[in-house]
Amino acid sequence: MEELLELRQLLEQNKVYEALLLVDELEEMSLSDKINKIDSYGVILLIHLIKQKAEKRSTRSWEICIENAV
């Protein structure tokens, strides 16, 4: 939230270059969050697939987790 306030202040002060740098930082943070989320879902998916294979069975909750992760 404070990044948005800073962006607003920069734009109000007509500091376009600094504002664009801040936007670049925000985009990079957003990309990093997306990568972390994809990684987390991948781990969940692998855990449940391994459980299914090792235990030669499945549960409804595993199926739902697998579906959500995919």
PyMOL commands that place a pseudoatom at each C-alpha (Angstrom):
pseudoatom trace, name=CA, resn=MET, resi=1, chain=A, elem=C, hetatm=0, pos=[0.000, 0.000, 0.000]
pseudoatom trace, name=CA, resn=GLU, resi=2, chain=A, elem=C, hetatm=0, pos=[2.783, 2.434, 0.800]
pseudoatom trace, name=CA, resn=GLU, resi=3, chain=A, elem=C, hetatm=0, pos=[4.240, 1.839, -2.658]
pseudoatom trace, name=CA, resn=LEU, resi=4, chain=A, elem=C, hetatm=0, pos=[1.006, 3.121, -4.184]
pseudoatom trace, name=CA, resn=LEU, resi=5, chain=A, elem=C, hetatm=0, pos=[1.109, 6.219, -1.987]
pseudoatom trace, name=CA, resn=GLU, resi=6, chain=A, elem=C, hetatm=0, pos=[4.713, 6.808, -3.010]
pseudoatom trace, name=CA, resn=LEU, resi=7, chain=A, elem=C, hetatm=0, pos=[3.743, 6.366, -6.665]
pseudoatom trace, name=CA, resn=ARG, resi=8, chain=A, elem=C, hetatm=0, pos=[0.961, 8.899, -6.264]
pseudoatom trace, name=CA, resn=GLN, resi=9, chain=A, elem=C, hetatm=0, pos=[3.335, 11.404, -4.650]
pseudoatom trace, name=CA, resn=LEU, resi=10, chain=A, elem=C, hetatm=0, pos=[5.887, 10.956, -7.406]
pseudoatom trace, name=CA, resn=LEU, resi=11, chain=A, elem=C, hetatm=0, pos=[3.243, 11.521, -10.066]
pseudoatom trace, name=CA, resn=GLU, resi=12, chain=A, elem=C, hetatm=0, pos=[1.888, 14.566, -8.252]
pseudoatom trace, name=CA, resn=GLN, resi=13, chain=A, elem=C, hetatm=0, pos=[5.433, 15.957, -8.154]
pseudoatom trace, name=CA, resn=ASN, resi=14, chain=A, elem=C, hetatm=0, pos=[5.744, 15.273, -11.885]
pseudoatom trace, name=CA, resn=LYS, resi=15, chain=A, elem=C, hetatm=0, pos=[8.635, 12.847, -11.279]
pseudoatom trace, name=CA, resn=VAL, resi=16, chain=A, elem=C, hetatm=0, pos=[7.667, 10.514, -14.083]
pseudoatom trace, name=CA, resn=TYR, resi=17, chain=A, elem=C, hetatm=0, pos=[11.017, 8.706, -14.374]
pseudoatom trace, name=CA, resn=GLU, resi=18, chain=A, elem=C, hetatm=0, pos=[11.074, 7.832, -10.655]
pseudoatom trace, name=CA, resn=ALA, resi=19, chain=A, elem=C, hetatm=0, pos=[7.436, 6.749, -10.864]
pseudoatom trace, name=CA, resn=LEU, resi=20, chain=A, elem=C, hetatm=0, pos=[8.243, 4.423, -13.757]
pseudoatom trace, name=CA, resn=LEU, resi=21, chain=A, elem=C, hetatm=0, pos=[11.120, 2.906, -11.780]
pseudoatom trace, name=CA, resn=LEU, resi=22, chain=A, elem=C, hetatm=0, pos=[8.717, 2.226, -8.930]
pseudoatom trace, name=CA, resn=VAL, resi=23, chain=A, elem=C, hetatm=0, pos=[6.231, 0.623, -11.347]
pseudoatom trace, name=CA, resn=ASP, resi=24, chain=A, elem=C, hetatm=0, pos=[9.043, -1.630, -12.617]
pseudoatom trace, name=CA, resn=GLU, resi=25, chain=A, elem=C, hetatm=0, pos=[9.802, -2.686, -9.033]
pseudoatom trace, name=CA, resn=LEU, resi=26, chain=A, elem=C, hetatm=0, pos=[6.129, -3.446, -8.403]
pseudoatom trace, name=CA, resn=GLU, resi=27, chain=A, elem=C, hetatm=0, pos=[5.929, -5.542, -11.577]
pseudoatom trace, name=CA, resn=GLU, resi=28, chain=A, elem=C, hetatm=0, pos=[9.008, -7.500, -10.530]
pseudoatom trace, name=CA, resn=MET, resi=29, chain=A, elem=C, hetatm=0, pos=[7.523, -8.132, -7.079]
pseudoatom trace, name=CA, resn=SER, resi=30, chain=A, elem=C, hetatm=0, pos=[4.298, -9.316, -8.706]
pseudoatom trace, name=CA, resn=LEU, resi=31, chain=A, elem=C, hetatm=0, pos=[6.198, -11.727, -10.974]
pseudoatom trace, name=CA, resn=SER, resi=32, chain=A, elem=C, hetatm=0, pos=[8.122, -13.105, -8.007]
pseudoatom trace, name=CA, resn=ASP, resi=33, chain=A, elem=C, hetatm=0, pos=[4.851, -13.715, -6.125]
pseudoatom trace, name=CA, resn=LYS, resi=34, chain=A, elem=C, hetatm=0, pos=[3.420, -15.562, -9.115]
pseudoatom trace, name=CA, resn=ILE, resi=35, chain=A, elem=C, hetatm=0, pos=[6.513, -17.756, -9.390]
pseudoatom trace, name=CA, resn=ASN, resi=36, chain=A, elem=C, hetatm=0, pos=[6.333, -18.576, -5.674]
pseudoatom trace, name=CA, resn=LYS, resi=37, chain=A, elem=C, hetatm=0, pos=[2.651, -19.510, -6.014]
pseudoatom trace, name=CA, resn=ILE, resi=38, chain=A, elem=C, hetatm=0, pos=[3.333, -21.777, -8.991]
pseudoatom trace, name=CA, resn=ASP, resi=39, chain=A, elem=C, hetatm=0, pos=[6.159, -23.432, -7.048]
pseudoatom trace, name=CA, resn=SER, resi=40, chain=A, elem=C, hetatm=0, pos=[3.899, -24.022, -4.041]
pseudoatom trace, name=CA, resn=TYR, resi=41, chain=A, elem=C, hetatm=0, pos=[1.153, -25.562, -6.167]
pseudoatom trace, name=CA, resn=GLY, resi=42, chain=A, elem=C, hetatm=0, pos=[3.740, -27.769, -7.879]
pseudoatom trace, name=CA, resn=VAL, resi=43, chain=A, elem=C, hetatm=0, pos=[4.961, -29.085, -4.531]
pseudoatom trace, name=CA, resn=ILE, resi=44, chain=A, elem=C, hetatm=0, pos=[1.395, -29.804, -3.385]
pseudoatom trace, name=CA, resn=LEU, resi=45, chain=A, elem=C, hetatm=0, pos=[0.661, -31.588, -6.643]
pseudoatom trace, name=CA, resn=LEU, resi=46, chain=A, elem=C, hetatm=0, pos=[3.766, -33.771, -6.389]
pseudoatom trace, name=CA, resn=ILE, resi=47, chain=A, elem=C, hetatm=0, pos=[3.099, -34.663, -2.752]
pseudoatom trace, name=CA, resn=HIS, resi=48, chain=A, elem=C, hetatm=0, pos=[-0.409, -35.877, -3.492]
pseudoatom trace, name=CA, resn=LEU, resi=49, chain=A, elem=C, hetatm=0, pos=[0.606, -37.760, -6.631]
pseudoatom trace, name=CA, resn=ILE, resi=50, chain=A, elem=C, hetatm=0, pos=[3.401, -39.482, -4.693]
pseudoatom trace, name=CA, resn=LYS, resi=51, chain=A, elem=C, hetatm=0, pos=[0.939, -40.354, -1.885]
pseudoatom trace, name=CA, resn=GLN, resi=52, chain=A, elem=C, hetatm=0, pos=[-1.465, -41.848, -4.419]
pseudoatom trace, name=CA, resn=LYS, resi=53, chain=A, elem=C, hetatm=0, pos=[1.252, -43.953, -6.014]
pseudoatom trace, name=CA, resn=ALA, resi=54, chain=A, elem=C, hetatm=0, pos=[2.865, -45.078, -2.738]
pseudoatom trace, name=CA, resn=GLU, resi=55, chain=A, elem=C, hetatm=0, pos=[-0.362, -45.933, -0.942]
pseudoatom trace, name=CA, resn=LYS, resi=56, chain=A, elem=C, hetatm=0, pos=[-2.108, -47.246, -4.070]
pseudoatom trace, name=CA, resn=ARG, resi=57, chain=A, elem=C, hetatm=0, pos=[-5.243, -45.372, -3.100]
pseudoatom trace, name=CA, resn=SER, resi=58, chain=A, elem=C, hetatm=0, pos=[-6.726, -41.901, -3.196]
pseudoatom trace, name=CA, resn=THR, resi=59, chain=A, elem=C, hetatm=0, pos=[-9.049, -39.790, -1.113]
pseudoatom trace, name=CA, resn=ARG, resi=60, chain=A, elem=C, hetatm=0, pos=[-11.544, -37.147, -2.137]
pseudoatom trace, name=CA, resn=SER, resi=61, chain=A, elem=C, hetatm=0, pos=[-9.442, -34.431, -0.467]
pseudoatom trace, name=CA, resn=TRP, resi=62, chain=A, elem=C, hetatm=0, pos=[-6.339, -35.554, -2.397]
pseudoatom trace, name=CA, resn=GLU, resi=63, chain=A, elem=C, hetatm=0, pos=[-8.322, -35.446, -5.619]
pseudoatom trace, name=CA, resn=ILE, resi=64, chain=A, elem=C, hetatm=0, pos=[-9.541, -31.916, -4.829]
pseudoatom trace, name=CA, resn=CYS, resi=65, chain=A, elem=C, hetatm=0, pos=[-5.991, -30.769, -3.950]
pseudoatom trace, name=CA, resn=ILE, resi=66, chain=A, elem=C, hetatm=0, pos=[-4.635, -32.263, -7.173]
pseudoatom trace, name=CA, resn=GLU, resi=67, chain=A, elem=C, hetatm=0, pos=[-7.380, -30.597, -9.209]
pseudoatom trace, name=CA, resn=ASN, resi=68, chain=A, elem=C, hetatm=0, pos=[-6.764, -27.226, -7.541]
pseudoatom trace, name=CA, resn=ALA, resi=69, chain=A, elem=C, hetatm=0, pos=[-3.013, -27.475, -7.969]
pseudoatom trace, name=CA, resn=VAL, resi=70, chain=A, elem=C, hetatm=0, pos=[-3.335, -28.267, -11.649]
for i in range(1, 70): cmd.bond("trace and resi %d" % i, "trace and resi %d" % (i + 1))
show_as sticks, trace
zoom trace
